[in-house]
Amino acid sequence: MPELPKISGKKAIKTFEKLGFSVVRQRGSHVILRKGSKGCVIPLHKSLAIGTLKSAIRQAGLDTEDFLIAYNQ
């Protein structure tokens, strides 16, 4: 499995937006994204923990490879 980079919450949100997700709402430092019936929560931190990013990718129903391809575009 490819290794995920240490990225900020804003960069993670931009990557999910490239994959077709849109921001639904924000409560405090947590942004909720949705695409159809799939959704995920991204905290707006300077750097996301790898486990937090993996969890968001799983919530969104994506593979790590798909996320990395969109991130590197």
C-alpha positions as CSV (number, residue, x, y, z in Angstrom):
1,M,0.0,0.0,0.0
2,P,1.4,3.4,-0.9
3,E,2.4,5.7,1.9
4,L,0.2,8.8,2.5
5,P,1.9,12.2,2.8
6,K,1.5,14.5,5.8
7,I,-0.9,17.2,4.5
8,S,-3.0,19.9,5.9
9,G,-6.8,19.8,6.3
10,K,-7.1,22.4,3.5
11,K,-5.1,20.3,1.1
12,A,-7.1,17.2,1.9
13,I,-10.4,19.1,1.2
14,K,-9.0,20.3,-2.1
15,T,-8.1,16.7,-3.0
16,F,-11.5,15.4,-2.1
17,E,-13.1,18.2,-4.2
18,K,-11.0,17.0,-7.2
19,L,-12.7,13.6,-6.6
20,G,-16.2,15.1,-6.9
21,F,-16.9,15.8,-3.2
22,S,-18.4,19.1,-2.1
23,V,-18.4,20.9,1.2
24,V,-21.8,20.6,2.8
25,R,-21.2,22.4,6.1
26,Q,-18.6,23.3,8.7
27,R,-18.9,23.1,12.5
28,G,-15.9,24.6,14.3
29,S,-12.7,23.1,12.8
30,H,-14.5,20.2,11.1
31,V,-15.6,20.3,7.5
32,I,-18.2,17.8,6.3
33,L,-17.9,16.7,2.6
34,R,-20.4,14.7,0.6
35,K,-20.7,13.0,-2.8
36,G,-24.0,11.3,-3.2
37,S,-24.6,9.0,-0.2
38,K,-20.9,9.0,0.7
39,G,-19.4,11.5,3.1
40,C,-16.4,12.3,5.2
41,V,-15.3,14.7,7.9
42,I,-12.0,16.5,7.6
43,P,-10.5,18.5,10.5
44,L,-8.9,21.8,9.6
45,H,-5.5,21.1,11.2
46,K,-2.1,22.2,10.0
47,S,-1.1,18.6,9.5
48,L,-3.5,15.6,9.6
49,A,-2.4,12.5,11.4
50,I,-2.0,9.6,8.9
51,G,-4.7,7.6,10.7
52,T,-7.1,10.5,10.5
53,L,-6.5,10.8,6.8
54,K,-6.9,7.0,6.2
55,S,-10.2,7.1,8.2
56,A,-11.5,10.0,6.0
57,I,-10.6,8.1,2.8
58,R,-12.4,5.0,4.1
59,Q,-15.5,7.0,5.1
60,A,-15.5,8.4,1.5
61,G,-15.4,4.9,0.1
62,L,-12.2,5.5,-1.7
63,D,-8.9,3.6,-2.1
64,T,-5.6,5.1,-1.0
65,E,-4.3,4.9,-4.5
66,D,-7.3,6.9,-5.9
67,F,-6.7,9.6,-3.3
68,L,-3.0,9.8,-4.1
69,I,-3.6,10.1,-7.8
70,A,-5.9,13.0,-7.2
71,Y,-3.5,14.6,-4.7
72,N,-0.6,14.4,-7.2
73,Q,-2.5,16.0,-10.1
